[in-house]
Amino acid sequence: MNTASVRIDRKSENILREMTEREHLSRGKIIQKALVAYRRKCFLNNCANAYASLKSDSKAWKDEMTERKAWSSTVGDGLEKD
């Protein structure tokens, strides 16, 4: 496994130490989990911002609703699940 070193401030180090003791995980695993959670949070925030922007444009939002309505008809297509 490739590794890298990063510098963190004392407060972050204390938080990391506390979490490793409480969660019984390595520092690397805690950092990895934190980064994955942060990436997910950023993605969802970006999605929310994009929808807010879309909704603020009445024509674009109307087009979106029209497209959703067209796609919703495929749900009841009568095909059974495998």
Phi and psi restraints in degrees (value plus and minus 20) as a CYANA .aco file:
   2 ASN   PHI     -97.4   -57.4
   2 ASN   PSI     124.7   164.7
   3 THR   PHI    -150.2  -110.2
   3 THR   PSI     145.4   185.4
   4 ALA   PHI    -162.7  -122.7
   4 ALA   PSI     135.2   175.2
   5 SER   PHI    -127.7   -87.7
   5 SER   PSI     120.9   160.9
   6 VAL   PHI    -154.1  -114.1
   6 VAL   PSI     130.9   170.9
   7 ARG   PHI    -115.4   -75.4
   7 ARG   PSI     115.3   155.3
   8 ILE   PHI    -147.7  -107.7
   8 ILE   PSI     135.8   175.8
   9 ASP   PHI     -95.9   -55.9
   9 ASP   PSI     148.6   188.6
  10 ARG   PHI     -81.1   -41.1
  10 ARG   PSI     -59.7   -19.7
  11 LYS   PHI     -81.8   -41.8
  11 LYS   PSI     -65.0   -25.0
  12 SER   PHI     -84.6   -44.6
  12 SER   PSI     -58.8   -18.8
  13 GLU   PHI     -82.1   -42.1
  13 GLU   PSI     -61.6   -21.6
  14 ASN   PHI     -84.6   -44.6
  14 ASN   PSI     -60.9   -20.9
  15 ILE   PHI     -82.6   -42.6
  15 ILE   PSI     -64.5   -24.5
  16 LEU   PHI     -82.2   -42.2
  16 LEU   PSI     -64.2   -24.2
  17 ARG   PHI     -81.6   -41.6
  17 ARG   PSI     -64.9   -24.9
  18 GLU   PHI     -80.0   -40.0
  18 GLU   PSI     -62.9   -22.9
  19 MET   PHI     -89.8   -49.8
  19 MET   PSI     -57.2   -17.2
  20 THR   PHI     -84.4   -44.4
  20 THR   PSI     -57.4   -17.4
  21 GLU   PHI     -89.3   -49.3
  21 GLU   PSI     -63.6   -23.6
  22 ARG   PHI     -92.3   -52.3
  22 ARG   PSI     -61.5   -21.5
  23 GLU   PHI    -111.6   -71.6
  23 GLU   PSI     -31.7     8.3
  24 HIS   PHI      36.5    76.5
  24 HIS   PSI      23.2    63.2
  25 LEU   PHI    -144.5  -104.5
  25 LEU   PSI     139.1   179.1
  26 SER   PHI     -91.6   -51.6
  26 SER   PSI     141.2   181.2
  27 ARG   PHI     -79.5   -39.5
  27 ARG   PSI     -62.1   -22.1
  28 GLY   PHI     -80.6   -40.6
  28 GLY   PSI     -61.8   -21.8
  29 LYS   PHI     -87.5   -47.5
  29 LYS   PSI     -59.5   -19.5
  30 ILE   PHI     -83.0   -43.0
  30 ILE   PSI     -65.6   -25.6
  31 ILE   PHI     -83.3   -43.3
  31 ILE   PSI     -62.8   -22.8
  32 GLN   PHI     -80.1   -40.1
  32 GLN   PSI     -66.6   -26.6
  33 LYS   PHI     -82.7   -42.7
  33 LYS   PSI     -60.1   -20.1
  34 ALA   PHI     -84.7   -44.7
  34 ALA   PSI     -61.0   -21.0
  35 LEU   PHI     -87.3   -47.3
  35 LEU   PSI     -60.3   -20.3
  36 VAL   PHI     -83.3   -43.3
  36 VAL   PSI     -64.0   -24.0
  37 ALA   PHI     -84.2   -44.2
  37 ALA   PSI     -60.4   -20.4
  38 TYR   PHI     -87.1   -47.1
  38 TYR   PSI     -60.2   -20.2
  39 ARG   PHI     -81.9   -41.9
  39 ARG   PSI     -62.5   -22.5
  40 ARG   PHI     -83.0   -43.0
  40 ARG   PSI     -64.4   -24.4
  41 LYS   PHI     -80.4   -40.4
  41 LYS   PSI     -64.4   -24.4
  42 CYS   PHI     -82.5   -42.5
  42 CYS   PSI     -62.9   -22.9
  43 PHE   PHI     -80.2   -40.2
  43 PHE   PSI     -67.8   -27.8
  44 LEU   PHI     -86.6   -46.6
  44 LEU   PSI     -57.1   -17.1
  45 ASN   PHI     -83.7   -43.7
  45 ASN   PSI     -61.8   -21.8
  46 ASN   PHI     -83.0   -43.0
  46 ASN   PSI     -60.0   -20.0
  47 CYS   PHI     -83.4   -43.4
  47 CYS   PSI     -65.8   -25.8
  48 ALA   PHI     -81.4   -41.4
  48 ALA   PSI     -61.7   -21.7
  49 ASN   PHI     -85.4   -45.4
  49 ASN   PSI     -58.8   -18.8
  50 ALA   PHI     -85.5   -45.5
  50 ALA   PSI     -62.9   -22.9
  51 TYR   PHI     -86.3   -46.3
  51 TYR   PSI     -58.7   -18.7
  52 ALA   PHI     -81.7   -41.7
  52 ALA   PSI     -61.6   -21.6
  53 SER   PHI     -84.9   -44.9
  53 SER   PSI     -63.8   -23.8
  54 LEU   PHI     -81.8   -41.8
  54 LEU   PSI     -64.2   -24.2
  55 LYS   PHI     -85.7   -45.7
  55 LYS   PSI     -49.0    -9.0
  56 SER   PHI     -93.1   -53.1
  56 SER   PSI     -35.4     4.6
  57 ASP   PHI    -121.8   -81.8
  57 ASP   PSI      81.5   121.5
  58 SER   PHI     -78.6   -38.6
  58 SER   PSI     -58.5   -18.5
  59 LYS   PHI     -87.5   -47.5
  59 LYS   PSI     -65.7   -25.7
  60 ALA   PHI     -82.5   -42.5
  60 ALA   PSI     -58.9   -18.9
  61 TRP   PHI     -88.1   -48.1
  61 TRP   PSI     -60.0   -20.0
  62 LYS   PHI     -81.6   -41.6
  62 LYS   PSI     -63.0   -23.0
  63 ASP   PHI     -81.2   -41.2
  63 ASP   PSI     -60.5   -20.5
  64 GLU   PHI     -81.9   -41.9
  64 GLU   PSI     -65.6   -25.6
  65 MET   PHI     -85.3   -45.3
  65 MET   PSI     -57.4   -17.4
  66 THR   PHI     -83.2   -43.2
  66 THR   PSI     -64.1   -24.1
  67 GLU   PHI     -85.6   -45.6
  67 GLU   PSI     -61.3   -21.3
  68 ARG   PHI     -80.3   -40.3
  68 ARG   PSI     -62.3   -22.3
  69 LYS   PHI     -80.9   -40.9
  69 LYS   PSI     -62.6   -22.6
  70 ALA   PHI     -82.4   -42.4
  70 ALA   PSI     -61.0   -21.0
  71 TRP   PHI     -93.9   -53.9
  71 TRP   PSI     -48.5    -8.5
  72 SER   PHI     -86.6   -46.6
  72 SER   PSI     -41.5    -1.5
  73 SER   PHI     -89.2   -49.2
  73 SER   PSI     -38.5     1.5
  74 THR   PHI     -96.4   -56.4
  74 THR   PSI     -36.6     3.4
  75 VAL   PHI     -85.7   -45.7
  75 VAL   PSI     -61.7   -21.7
  76 GLY   PHI    -115.5   -75.5
  76 GLY   PSI      26.1    66.1
  77 ASP   PHI    -100.9   -60.9
  77 ASP   PSI     -21.7    18.3
  78 GLY   PHI      64.0   104.0
  78 GLY   PSI     -21.5    18.5
  79 LEU   PHI     -99.6   -59.6
  79 LEU   PSI     116.2   156.2
  80 GLU   PHI    -103.9   -63.9
  80 GLU   PSI     130.4   170.4
  81 LYS   PHI     -91.1   -51.1
  81 LYS   PSI     125.4   165.4
